[in-house]
Amino acid sequence: MKVLIVEDEFVCRKLLQSLLAPYGTCDVAANGQEAVQAFTLARQRKELYDLILMDIVMPEMDGHEALREIRELEKTMGVTGSEEVKVIMITALDDPKNVVKAFYEGGAISYIAKPVDRGKLNAAIKALGFSDVSPGF
C-alpha cells in the first residue's frame, strides 16, 4: 500500500509515519500545497496513492482545500467513485461542521480526532478494506 501523510506538525507526522510504516510506503507532505503536488507527481508516474491521511488545519492550504483540489484532479483524469483515492481526515478540531465538510464536500472516507489512537487508526484502515499488517502492529 502507498500512503501520503499530510500533516504540518513534525512530531505528529513522524508518529503517523511510524504507525503506517507496517502497511507499506509512506510519503509525507507538510501542507496542502505539498499534498496536491505529491498527488499530481504520483499520478504522472503512475504510482498512485491508496490512502491519504490529511490534517485539516495547516498553513498555506488547509486540508479541505487540498482535498477539493485532489478530487478535481481526479475528475479531470476520469477517476470517480470507488477509483478515487481513499482519504482519512485527521484533526484536533472537535467541530461537527468540519466533519460534515470533510465527508460531504470533500469526499473523505473517514475522520479521526487527534491525538491519533493506534487502535482507531488501524480500525479505520481495516474498514476501508486494506489488509491487516504484521502482528506487531
C-alpha positions in Angstrom: 0.0 0.0 0.0 1.2 3.5 -0.8 0.2 6.2 1.7 0.5 10.0 1.7 0.6 11.6 5.2 -0.3 15.3 5.1 0.5 17.0 8.5 2.1 20.3 9.3 3.3 19.2 12.8 6.6 17.4 12.6 6.0 15.2 15.7 2.6 14.1 14.5 3.9 13.5 11.0 6.6 11.2 12.4 4.1 9.4 14.7 1.8 8.7 11.7 4.7 7.6 9.6 5.7 5.0 12.3 2.1 3.8 12.7 1.6 3.4 9.0 5.1 2.0 8.0 3.9 -1.6 8.5 1.3 -1.1 5.8 3.8 -0.1 3.1 5.4 3.0 1.6 4.7 6.3 3.3 5.3 9.7 1.7 4.9 12.9 3.7 3.8 16.5 3.0 3.8 19.4 5.4 0.8 21.3 4.0 -2.0 21.1 1.4 0.1 22.6 -1.4 2.7 19.9 -1.0 0.0 17.2 -0.8 -1.5 18.3 -4.2 2.0 18.4 -5.7 2.8 14.9 -4.3 -0.6 13.6 -5.6 0.0 15.0 -9.1 3.5 13.7 -9.3 2.4 10.2 -8.2 -0.3 10.2 -10.8 2.2 11.3 -13.5 4.5 8.4 -12.5 1.6 6.0 -12.3 2.5 5.3 -8.7 -1.0 6.0 -7.3 -1.7 6.5 -3.6 -4.0 4.0 -2.0 -4.6 6.2 1.1 -4.1 9.8 2.2 -4.2 10.9 5.8 -4.9 14.6 5.8 -4.8 17.1 8.6 -7.4 19.8 8.3 -5.8 22.8 9.9 -2.5 23.6 8.1 -0.7 26.7 6.8 -0.7 27.8 3.2 -3.5 25.4 2.1 -5.8 23.6 4.6 -6.9 20.0 4.3 -10.3 20.8 3.0 -9.0 22.9 0.1 -6.3 20.3 -0.7 -8.9 17.5 -0.8 -11.1 19.6 -3.1 -8.1 20.1 -5.5 -7.2 16.4 -5.4 -10.8 15.5 -6.2 -10.9 18.0 -9.1 -7.6 16.5 -10.4 -9.2 13.0 -10.3 -12.3 14.2 -12.2 -10.1 15.7 -15.0 -8.4 12.3 -15.2 -11.7 10.4 -15.4 -11.3 8.9 -11.9 -14.6 8.7 -10.0 -16.3 6.7 -7.3 -14.5 3.7 -5.9 -11.4 4.5 -8.0 -10.8 7.8 -6.0 -8.0 7.7 -3.5 -9.3 6.9 0.0 -8.9 9.9 2.3 -9.0 9.9 6.1 -9.2 13.4 7.6 -7.3 14.0 10.9 -7.8 17.0 13.1 -7.7 18.3 16.7 -10.9 20.3 16.0 -13.9 18.8 17.7 -16.4 20.6 15.4 -19.3 18.9 13.7 -19.1 21.4 10.8 -15.6 20.1 9.9 -16.8 16.5 9.9 -19.7 17.4 7.6 -17.4 19.4 5.3 -14.8 16.6 5.2 -17.4 14.0 4.3 -19.9 15.7 2.1 -18.0 18.4 0.4 -14.6 16.8 0.2 -15.4 13.1 -0.2 -13.4 11.9 2.8 -14.0 8.3 3.7 -13.2 8.6 7.5 -12.4 11.1 10.2 -10.1 10.6 13.2 -9.7 13.1 16.0 -6.3 13.9 17.4 -4.4 12.6 19.3 -4.4 9.7 16.9 -5.0 6.4 18.6 -3.3 3.4 17.1 -6.3 1.2 17.5 -8.7 3.7 15.9 -6.3 4.3 13.0 -5.9 0.5 12.5 -9.7 0.0 12.6 -10.3 2.8 10.1 -7.8 1.4 7.7 -9.2 -2.1 8.0 -12.7 -0.7 7.5 -11.5 0.6 4.1 -10.7 -2.9 3.1 -6.9 -2.7 3.4 -5.3 -6.0 4.6 -4.1 -6.4 8.1 -0.5 -5.9 8.8 2.1 -7.8 10.9 1.0 -9.0 14.3 3.3 -6.3 15.9 1.1 -3.5 14.8 
